[in-house]
Amino acid sequence: MLPDTLTAETRNTHAAVTTADGADDRAASELRTLESGLDALQSVAVTEKSPWRRFLDSVLPPVLLLIALTAAWQFYVVIAQPRPDLAPGPLDVAASMAELWSDGRLQLAVLTSLERGGIGFLIAVAIGTPLGLLLAEWRLLRRALGPLLSGLQVLPSVAWVPAAILWFGLSDATVYFVILMGAIPSIANGLVAGVDQVPPQLRRVGTVLGANRGQLATLIVLPAAMPGYFAGLKQGWAFSWRSLMAAEIITMGGTIGFGLGSMLQQSRELADLSAVLATILVILAIGILVELVFFAPIERRLLRRRGLRPGGIR
C-alpha cells in the first residue's frame, strides 16, 4: 500500500513539474513573440520613410502654404485694386527686395543683424548656462533669484532700450545689452526646468561612483537635462532675435551699424510699405531658416538618442 501511495505522489509531483515547465515554456514563447513583434514594429517605424520622403514631408507643406497665401494676396490686389502705398502686391514687394539687394543694403543689413544676433546669443548661453546650473543645484539661490529671473523673462525686452541708450549711448553695447536681458532668463529657466526632470537615481549613481558636486552637475545632471535645456536655448534664440530687432528699430544713428531693424525703420520713415513688407519677410525667413537648419536637426537627433523619436517618425 505504501509503494502505491509513493508512486501516486511521484506521478502527481512529476505532473506538477511538467505543468510548471510547460507554463514557463509558454511564457517564454509569448515573451519571444512579443519581443519579435516589437522589433518588427520598430524596424517598420524606422524604415517607414526615406530621407527624401521625410525632407518632402517637412518642406513641401510650408512651401505649398506659402504659394497659396501669395496667390491669395495677388488675387486680392487684382480684384480689390487697393492703393499701392497702403496694400502693395507680391510683385511690388519682390521689386522692392530686388532694389534693396541691388544697392547692397539688404546684404549689409542681414550680415550685421546675424552677427549681432549670433554673438549676443553665444554670450547669453555662456552666462545663462552656469546661472541655470547654480539655480538648479543651490536651492537658496533659486528661492531668492528664481522669481526675479521669471519676471525678467516676462518683461518685454524693448523696455530695456531707453535705459540702455542712457547707459551705453548709441553704440553696439546697447544692442547687446538688450539681447542679453531678453535671452539669459529664458536659457537659465529652461535649464532649471530640465534639471527638475532628471531622475534622482542618476544623482545617486554619480555619488556612488565618486563624483563631486561639480562633476555631478556638469557630467551627469546637465546631459540628462539636455531636452529641457535645448528648449530653453531655442526660446533664448527667439528672444535674442526679437530683442535685436526691437533694439535696432529704436537705436538708430551713432556708431550703431545698419541692420534689418534699421532698414525697417528707414523704410517706414520713407513711407515705403513695399520695402517694409520686404524687410519683414526677410526677418521672418531668417528666423525660419535658423530653426530648420540648426535647431530642428539637433532636436531630432537628441530625441532619437533618447528613444523618444524613432528615425522614421516625424
C-alpha positions in Angstrom: 0.0 0.0 0.0 2.9 2.4 0.8 4.7 2.0 -2.5 1.4 2.6 -4.4 1.0 5.8 -2.4 4.5 6.9 -3.1 4.1 6.1 -6.8 0.9 8.2 -6.9 2.6 11.1 -5.2 5.6 10.8 -7.5 3.3 10.9 -10.5 1.5 13.9 -9.1 4.8 15.7 -8.4 6.0 14.9 -11.9 2.8 16.1 -13.4 3.0 19.4 -11.5 6.6 19.9 -12.5 5.7 19.2 -16.1 2.8 21.6 -15.9 5.1 24.3 -14.4 7.7 23.7 -17.1 5.0 23.9 -19.8 3.8 27.2 -18.3 7.3 28.5 -18.2 7.8 27.5 -21.8 4.6 29.1 -22.9 5.5 32.3 -21.0 9.0 32.3 -22.6 7.5 31.7 -26.0 5.0 34.6 -25.5 7.8 36.8 -24.4 9.9 36.0 -27.5 6.8 36.6 -29.7 6.3 39.9 -28.0 9.9 40.9 -28.4 9.9 39.9 -32.1 6.8 41.9 -32.6 8.2 45.0 -31.0 11.4 44.6 -33.0 9.4 44.3 -36.2 7.3 47.3 -35.2 10.5 49.3 -34.5 12.0 48.3 -37.8 8.9 49.3 -39.7 8.8 52.6 -37.8 12.5 53.3 -38.6 12.4 52.3 -42.2 8.9 53.7 -42.8 10.1 56.8 -44.6 13.2 57.5 -46.7 15.3 60.7 -46.0 14.0 62.2 -49.2 10.4 61.5 -48.2 11.0 63.0 -44.7 12.5 66.1 -46.4 9.5 66.4 -48.6 7.1 66.0 -45.7 8.8 68.7 -43.8 9.5 71.2 -46.6 6.6 70.7 -49.0 3.6 71.7 -46.7 5.0 75.1 -45.8 6.1 75.8 -49.4 2.7 74.9 -50.7 1.1 77.1 -48.0 3.3 80.0 -48.9 2.4 79.6 -52.5 -1.3 79.6 -51.7 -1.0 82.7 -49.4 0.9 84.5 -52.1 -1.6 83.6 -54.7 -4.5 84.8 -52.5 -2.6 88.0 -51.8 -2.1 88.7 -55.5 -5.7 87.7 -56.2 -6.9 90.3 -53.6 -4.7 93.0 -55.2 -6.0 92.3 -58.7 -9.7 92.1 -57.6 -9.9 94.9 -55.0 -7.2 97.2 -56.5 -6.3 99.0 -53.3 -3.9 101.9 -53.1 -0.4 100.6 -53.8 1.0 102.7 -50.9 -1.4 101.0 -48.5 -1.6 97.5 -49.8 1.2 96.6 -52.2 1.1 93.3 -54.1 3.6 90.5 -54.0 5.2 91.8 -57.2 5.7 95.2 -55.7 7.3 93.6 -52.6 9.6 91.5 -54.8 10.6 94.6 -56.7 11.5 96.4 -53.5 13.5 93.4 -52.3 15.4 93.3 -55.6 16.1 97.0 -55.3 17.4 96.6 -51.8 19.6 93.7 -53.0 21.0 95.6 -56.0 22.2 98.6 -53.9 23.7 96.3 -51.3 21.6 97.5 -48.3 19.9 94.1 -47.9 23.2 92.1 -47.7 24.7 94.6 -45.3 21.6 94.6 -43.0 21.4 90.8 -43.0 25.1 90.3 -42.2 25.0 92.9 -39.5 22.0 91.5 -37.8 23.1 87.9 -38.0 26.5 88.9 -36.5 24.9 90.7 -33.6 22.3 88.0 -33.0 24.8 85.2 -33.1 27.4 86.9 -30.8 24.7 88.0 -28.4 23.2 84.6 -28.3 26.5 82.9 -27.6 27.2 85.4 -24.8 23.8 84.7 -23.4 24.5 80.9 -23.5 27.8 81.4 -21.7 26.1 83.4 -18.9 22.7 81.6 -18.7 24.1 78.0 -18.6 26.2 78.4 -15.3 23.5 80.6 -13.9 20.9 77.9 -14.6 23.0 75.2 -13.0 23.5 77.3 -9.9 19.8 77.9 -9.6 19.1 74.2 -10.1 21.7 73.0 -7.6 21.6 75.7 -5.0 18.0 75.8 -3.5 18.5 79.0 -1.5 19.7 80.9 -4.6 16.8 79.6 -6.5 14.3 80.8 -4.0 15.9 84.2 -3.9 16.7 84.8 -7.6 14.2 82.5 -9.3 11.1 84.8 -9.2 13.2 87.8 -10.4 14.5 85.7 -13.3 11.0 84.7 -14.2 9.9 88.3 -14.1 12.7 89.3 -16.4 11.7 86.6 -18.8 8.1 88.1 -19.0 9.4 91.7 -19.2 9.4 92.9 -22.9 13.0 93.4 -24.0 12.1 96.6 -25.7 11.6 98.1 -22.2 15.3 98.0 -21.7 16.1 100.1 -24.7 15.7 103.6 -23.2 17.8 102.7 -20.2 20.5 101.0 -22.3 20.7 104.2 -24.5 21.3 106.3 -21.4 23.9 103.9 -20.1 25.8 103.0 -23.3 24.7 105.6 -25.8 24.0 104.9 -29.4 26.5 102.0 -29.7 26.5 98.3 -30.3 26.8 97.8 -26.5 23.2 99.0 -26.2 22.0 96.3 -28.7 24.0 93.5 -27.0 22.7 94.5 -23.6 19.1 94.3 -24.8 19.8 90.9 -26.4 21.3 89.5 -23.2 18.4 90.8 -21.0 16.0 89.0 -23.3 17.8 85.7 -23.8 19.6 84.9 -20.5 16.4 84.4 -18.4 14.9 82.0 -21.0 18.1 79.9 -21.2 18.5 79.7 -17.4 14.9 78.9 -16.7 14.9 76.2 -19.5 17.9 74.6 -17.9 16.3 74.7 -14.4 13.2 73.0 -15.9 15.3 70.3 -17.5 17.2 69.6 -14.3 13.9 69.3 -12.3 13.0 66.4 -14.7 16.2 64.4 -14.1 15.5 61.2 -12.1 17.1 61.3 -8.6 18.6 57.8 -9.3 21.1 59.4 -11.6 22.4 61.6 -8.9 22.7 58.6 -6.5 24.6 56.6 -9.1 27.0 59.6 -9.7 27.6 59.9 -5.9 28.3 56.2 -5.5 30.8 56.4 -8.4 32.6 59.2 -6.5 31.6 62.3 -8.5 31.9 65.5 -6.6 29.3 68.2 -6.8 30.8 70.0 -9.8 31.2 66.7 -11.7 27.7 65.7 -10.8 26.3 68.9 -12.2 28.3 69.0 -15.4 28.8 65.3 -16.3 25.6 63.8 -15.1 22.8 66.3 -14.5 23.5 68.6 -17.5 23.5 65.8 -20.1 20.4 64.3 -18.6 18.6 67.7 -18.6 19.5 68.3 -22.2 15.9 68.2 -23.7 14.7 70.9 -21.3 18.0 72.8 -21.7 17.7 72.7 -25.5 14.1 74.0 -25.3 15.5 76.9 -23.3 18.2 77.5 -25.9 15.5 77.7 -28.7 13.5 80.1 -26.7 16.6 82.1 -25.9 17.4 82.4 -29.6 13.9 83.5 -30.3 14.2 86.2 -27.6 17.6 87.2 -28.9 16.3 87.8 -32.4 13.2 89.6 -31.3 15.2 91.8 -28.9 17.7 92.6 -31.6 15.0 93.8 -34.0 13.4 96.0 -31.3 16.8 97.5 -30.4 17.8 98.1 -34.0 14.4 99.8 -34.8 14.8 102.3 -31.9 18.5 102.8 -31.7 19.5 104.4 -35.0 22.5 106.6 -35.5 25.7 107.0 -33.5 28.1 104.1 -34.0 25.4 101.5 -34.5 25.7 99.7 -37.7 22.9 99.2 -40.3 20.9 96.2 -39.5 17.5 94.8 -40.5 15.7 96.8 -37.8 17.4 99.9 -39.0 16.3 99.2 -42.6 12.8 98.6 -41.4 12.7 101.9 -39.6 14.2 103.7 -42.5 11.6 102.3 -44.9 8.9 103.4 -42.5 10.2 106.9 -42.4 10.2 107.0 -46.2 6.6 105.6 -46.2 7.7 102.8 -48.4 5.4 100.0 -47.4 6.7 97.6 -50.1 10.2 97.9 -48.5 8.7 97.5 -45.0 7.0 94.3 -46.0 10.1 93.0 -47.8 12.2 93.6 -44.7 9.6 91.8 -42.5 9.6 88.8 -44.9 13.5 88.7 -44.7 13.4 88.8 -40.9 10.8 86.0 -40.9 12.7 83.9 -43.4 15.9 84.1 -41.3 14.1 83.0 -38.2 12.5 80.0 -40.0 15.8 79.2 -41.7 17.8 79.1 -38.4 15.1 76.9 -36.9 15.1 74.4 -39.8 18.9 74.3 -40.4 20.2 74.5 -36.9 17.8 73.8 -34.1 15.5 71.2 -35.7 18.2 68.6 -36.8 19.8 68.8 -33.3 16.5 68.4 -31.6 15.6 65.3 -33.7 19.0 63.8 -33.0 18.6 64.5 -29.3 15.2 62.9 -29.1 16.2 60.0 -31.2 19.1 59.1 -28.9 16.7 59.0 -26.0 14.3 56.8 -27.9 11.6 59.5 -27.9 11.5 59.8 -31.7 12.5 56.8 -34.0 14.3 57.7 -37.2 11.2 57.2 -39.4 8.7 59.0 -37.3 8.4 62.8 -37.5 
